Amino acid sequence: MNDADREIKRRQLARLAWLLDNSIKLPGLDFRIGLDALVGLIPGLGDAIGVVLSGYILREAWQLGVPRSTLLRMALNVLVEGVLGSVPLLGDLFDAGWKANQRNVRLLEAHLHDPGRAARASRGFLALVLGALVLTAIGAALALYGLVRSLMALASA
């Protein structure tokens, strides 16, 4: 794909992200939502539709040569929005504010502008997230161990 085609694709994806995340100005507020937030109001189905549309942006980013580390970061944005957005009412508010599609297009644009720098930043972010997950897992294991010990002590008393 040549540079002109990449630019056309970038503009299309930026427009889609705007439509999904920022196309509707809320009257009387300095805040915008998109079709993703509206569709997300449909119980059960809305968030699934949003994830599929966000997945299209991921697929196109992959075709544009975005590295795996950045694609994983983009997928994490979609996962966070999909999971937390599925919580009734509060999830809809979160979905309106998170704007995963806008985040992902910014990551794509960073890659197109400076691929090496964007990949390094994404690898660093993913290492931080992985470290936090490992520490959380260790904390959960220690808490479970303490709970089991306490229950065993109560059972033997």
ROLUM-893525 format. One record per residue (C-alpha): residue number from 0; x, y, z. Coordinates in steps of 0.02 Angstrom, whole numbers. Last residue first. Layout:
N
PT|NUM|X|Y|Z
...
END
This chain:
157
PT|156|-524|-1229|3348
PT|155|-477|-1339|3198
PT|154|-608|-1263|3082
PT|153|-565|-1086|3133
PT|152|-380|-1114|3099
PT|151|-420|-1194|2930
PT|150|-532|-1046|2885
PT|149|-394|-924|2931
PT|148|-265|-1021|2831
PT|147|-382|-1028|2680
PT|146|-413|-841|2690
PT|145|-227|-802|2705
PT|144|-188|-911|2553
PT|143|-329|-827|2455
PT|142|-259|-656|2500
PT|141|-84|-711|2448
PT|140|-150|-778|2282
PT|139|-249|-618|2251
PT|138|-95|-512|2287
PT|137|12|-619|2170
PT|136|-120|-605|2034
PT|135|-129|-416|2058
PT|134|60|-403|2049
PT|133|61|-505|1888
PT|132|-78|-398|1814
PT|131|13|-237|1859
PT|130|172|-303|1778
PT|129|75|-350|1621
PT|128|0|-176|1614
PT|127|171|-95|1633
PT|126|248|-209|1502
PT|125|102|-167|1386
PT|124|134|19|1409
PT|123|319|-1|1373
PT|122|284|-106|1218
PT|121|160|25|1159
PT|120|284|167|1182
PT|119|418|70|1090
PT|118|299|32|946
PT|117|246|214|931
PT|116|427|273|929
PT|115|476|152|792
PT|114|325|185|682
PT|113|337|376|683
PT|112|192|461|591
PT|111|100|303|536
PT|110|120|226|708
PT|109|62|385|796
PT|108|-88|391|678
PT|107|-134|212|724
PT|106|-120|250|910
PT|105|-228|406|885
PT|104|-353|298|788
PT|103|-358|178|935
PT|102|-393|313|1064
PT|101|-532|384|956
PT|100|-607|210|940
PT|99|-593|175|1126
PT|98|-695|329|1173
PT|97|-684|307|1363
PT|96|-812|442|1407
PT|95|-971|380|1323
PT|94|-929|200|1365
PT|93|-906|244|1548
PT|92|-1079|323|1554
PT|91|-1152|169|1469
PT|90|-1059|57|1591
PT|89|-1135|150|1737
PT|88|-1309|116|1666
PT|87|-1298|-75|1660
PT|86|-1120|-144|1658
PT|85|-1085|-193|1476
PT|84|-976|-39|1449
PT|83|-849|-105|1574
PT|82|-821|-262|1471
PT|81|-833|-187|1297
PT|80|-741|-25|1336
PT|79|-600|-116|1425
PT|78|-589|-246|1286
PT|77|-587|-112|1150
PT|76|-445|-18|1235
PT|75|-353|-183|1266
PT|74|-371|-224|1081
PT|73|-285|-59|1038
PT|72|-143|-100|1158
PT|71|-129|-272|1080
PT|70|-125|-194|906
PT|69|13|-77|966
PT|68|120|-222|1027
PT|67|77|-322|872
PT|66|148|-191|755
PT|65|34|-84|644
PT|64|58|-141|464
PT|63|-87|-51|380
PT|62|-179|-217|368
PT|61|-168|-233|558
PT|60|-239|-57|577
PT|59|-382|-108|461
PT|58|-421|-258|570
PT|57|-415|-153|729
PT|56|-533|-22|655
PT|55|-652|-162|607
PT|54|-642|-231|784
PT|53|-711|-66|848
PT|52|-866|-98|744
PT|51|-880|-275|814
PT|50|-853|-211|992
PT|49|-991|-81|971
PT|48|-1112|-212|905
PT|47|-1075|-321|1058
PT|46|-1105|-171|1171
PT|45|-1276|-142|1096
PT|44|-1338|-322|1097
PT|43|-1361|-361|1281
PT|42|-1469|-212|1324
PT|41|-1478|-79|1186
PT|40|-1399|74|1269
PT|39|-1233|31|1187
PT|38|-1307|84|1020
PT|37|-1314|262|1087
PT|36|-1136|258|1157
PT|35|-1068|183|995
PT|34|-1164|313|893
PT|33|-1058|449|967
PT|32|-1048|559|1119
PT|31|-995|739|1137
PT|30|-973|849|1289
PT|29|-975|1037|1321
PT|28|-1152|1026|1384
PT|27|-1309|1124|1346
PT|26|-1362|1006|1207
PT|25|-1254|849|1194
PT|24|-1151|856|1036
PT|23|-1166|698|932
PT|22|-1025|639|817
PT|21|-894|604|951
PT|20|-865|416|980
PT|19|-936|309|839
PT|18|-944|444|705
PT|17|-774|514|755
PT|16|-699|339|751
PT|15|-774|311|578
PT|14|-703|477|516
PT|13|-531|436|586
PT|12|-542|265|502
PT|11|-584|343|333
PT|10|-447|473|353
PT|9|-318|340|395
PT|8|-374|236|245
PT|7|-352|384|127
PT|6|-183|423|204
PT|5|-126|242|184
PT|4|-182|243|3
PT|3|-81|401|-30
PT|2|72|327|57
PT|1|72|169|-49
PT|0|0|0|0
END
